[in-house]
């Protein structure tokens, strides 16, 4: 297995979309999932993309993109929002591992976003998600279509924008053309992912 995977952001996007096509059509290759790969990765990692995804068990990026060990640097949190810990993780991926792409992957029927959109009382630490999600819900209220799915798309867009402008690391890397940050939306029913 080749550990060094430094590729352009556009090549990374194409690799992710091609993997998603394999997933949707059940033509999976399950790359980099053998003992040889596992042993090679003892020497280090060079993921070709970072994915900020929801913690929902139905949307594991490695499966959705038909990727294997060492291919993706995945950070997951309910509602695919960003906080300092998420930001630090993505800065590590781009600043230290030279990953050229961050994909913010929202999905249909997101429970965290649906809970905020429903205006139900959120208990415990789940309530800590609301301040990052509520502005997206407000932006899309009144738009045609499903409120939760529309808000999920908007959270992905807002999170991607926040990451692009995050100082000092990601903003500089983006300005220098070293990284690209893209929002995307995964449809649970079809398994298809589309860039936003």
C-alpha positions in Angstrom: 0.0 0.0 0.0 1.2 3.5 -0.8 0.9 5.7 2.3 1.6 9.0 0.5 -1.8 10.1 -0.9 -1.1 13.9 -1.5 -3.6 14.7 -4.2 -5.4 17.9 -5.2 -8.7 18.9 -3.6 -10.5 18.3 -7.0 -8.9 14.9 -7.3 -10.0 14.1 -3.8 -13.6 15.2 -4.6 -13.6 13.0 -7.6 -12.3 10.0 -5.6 -15.1 10.5 -3.0 -17.8 10.9 -5.6 -16.5 7.8 -7.5 -16.5 5.8 -4.2 -20.1 7.0 -3.6 -21.1 5.8 -7.0 -19.7 2.4 -6.2 -21.6 2.4 -2.9 -24.9 3.4 -4.6 -24.6 0.7 -7.3 -23.3 -2.0 -4.9 -20.0 -2.3 -6.8 -17.9 -1.9 -3.7 -14.2 -2.5 -3.9 -13.4 -2.2 -0.1 -10.0 -0.8 -0.7 -7.2 -0.7 1.8 -8.8 -3.1 4.3 -6.3 -5.9 4.4 -3.5 -6.8 6.8 -0.8 -5.5 4.5 -2.4 -2.1 4.5 -2.9 -2.1 8.3 0.8 -2.9 8.8 1.9 -0.2 6.4 -0.2 2.4 8.2 1.9 1.7 11.3 4.4 4.1 9.7 2.0 7.0 9.5 -1.0 8.3 7.7 -1.7 10.5 4.7 -5.5 10.7 4.2 -6.5 12.2 0.9 -9.6 13.9 2.4 -11.0 15.1 5.7 -14.7 14.6 6.2 -16.7 16.4 8.9 -19.9 14.3 9.2 -22.8 13.7 11.5 -22.4 11.1 14.2 -25.6 9.4 12.9 -24.9 5.6 12.6 -26.5 5.5 9.1 -23.8 7.8 7.5 -20.3 6.4 8.1 -18.1 8.2 5.5 -15.7 5.2 5.0 -18.7 3.1 3.9 -20.6 5.8 2.0 -17.4 6.6 0.0 -16.1 3.0 -0.3 -12.8 3.9 1.3 -10.5 2.0 3.6 -7.9 2.4 6.4 -5.9 5.6 6.1 -7.9 7.1 3.2 -10.1 9.5 5.2 -9.6 11.7 8.2 -13.1 11.6 9.7 -14.5 13.8 12.4 -18.0 13.2 13.5 -20.4 15.1 15.7 -24.2 15.3 15.8 -25.4 17.9 13.3 -22.0 18.2 11.6 -21.4 21.4 13.5 -18.0 22.9 14.3 -16.5 23.7 17.7 -12.9 24.2 18.9 -12.2 20.5 19.2 -13.6 19.8 15.7 -11.6 22.7 14.4 -8.4 21.5 16.0 -8.9 18.1 14.5 -9.4 19.5 11.0 -6.4 21.9 11.4 -4.4 18.8 12.2 -5.6 17.0 9.1 -4.8 19.9 6.8 -1.9 21.5 8.6 0.1 18.4 9.6 -1.1 15.7 7.3 -1.4 17.9 4.2 -5.0 16.9 3.5 -6.2 19.2 0.7 -10.0 18.7 1.1 -12.5 19.1 3.9 -15.9 17.9 3.0 -18.8 18.9 5.4 -21.3 16.1 4.9 -24.9 16.7 6.0 -27.6 14.1 5.5 -31.3 13.7 5.2 -33.5 13.1 8.3 -30.8 14.3 10.7 -32.1 13.7 14.2 -30.0 16.5 15.8 -31.1 19.1 13.3 -34.7 17.8 13.4 -34.8 18.2 17.2 -33.7 21.8 16.9 -36.1 22.5 14.0 -39.0 21.0 16.0 -38.4 23.6 18.8 -38.8 20.8 21.3 -37.1 21.3 24.7 -33.6 19.8 24.4 -32.3 18.1 27.6 -28.7 17.7 28.9 -25.8 18.4 26.6 -27.9 17.9 23.5 -29.0 21.5 24.0 -25.3 22.5 23.4 -25.9 21.7 19.7 -28.7 24.2 19.3 -26.8 27.5 19.0 -24.9 26.1 16.0 -28.0 24.7 14.3 -30.7 27.3 15.1 -29.4 30.0 12.7 -29.6 27.6 9.8 -33.1 26.6 10.8 -34.1 30.3 10.8 -32.6 30.9 7.4 -34.6 28.2 5.7 -38.0 28.5 7.4 -40.7 29.1 4.8 -38.7 27.5 2.0 -40.4 24.7 0.1 -39.4 21.2 1.0 -38.6 19.5 4.3 -37.5 21.9 7.0 -35.1 19.4 8.6 -33.4 18.5 5.3 -33.3 22.2 4.2 -31.7 23.1 7.5 -29.2 20.3 7.3 -28.1 21.6 3.9 -27.8 25.1 5.4 -25.8 23.8 8.4 -23.4 22.2 5.9 -23.0 25.5 4.0 -22.6 27.6 7.1 -20.1 25.1 8.6 -18.0 25.0 5.4 -18.0 28.8 5.4 -17.0 29.0 9.0 -14.1 26.5 8.4 -12.9 28.5 5.4 -12.7 31.6 7.5 -11.2 30.1 10.6 -8.1 31.8 11.7 -5.2 31.3 11.7 -4.7 27.9 10.1 -7.6 27.0 7.7 -8.1 30.6 6.4 -4.5 30.8 5.4 -4.4 27.4 3.8 -7.6 28.2 1.9 -6.3 31.7 0.8 -3.0 30.0 -0.4 -5.0 27.5 -2.4 -3.8 24.6 -0.4 -7.2 23.4 0.8 -10.7 23.4 -0.4 -13.8 23.2 1.9 -17.0 21.9 0.3 -20.5 21.3 1.7 -22.3 18.2 0.6 -25.6 16.4 1.3 -26.2 12.7 1.6 -29.6 11.2 0.9 -30.3 8.3 3.2 -32.9 6.7 0.9 -30.8 6.6 -2.3 -27.4 6.6 -0.8 -26.4 9.4 -3.1 -24.2 12.3 -2.1 -24.4 15.7 -3.9 -22.1 18.7 -3.5 -24.0 21.8 -2.5 
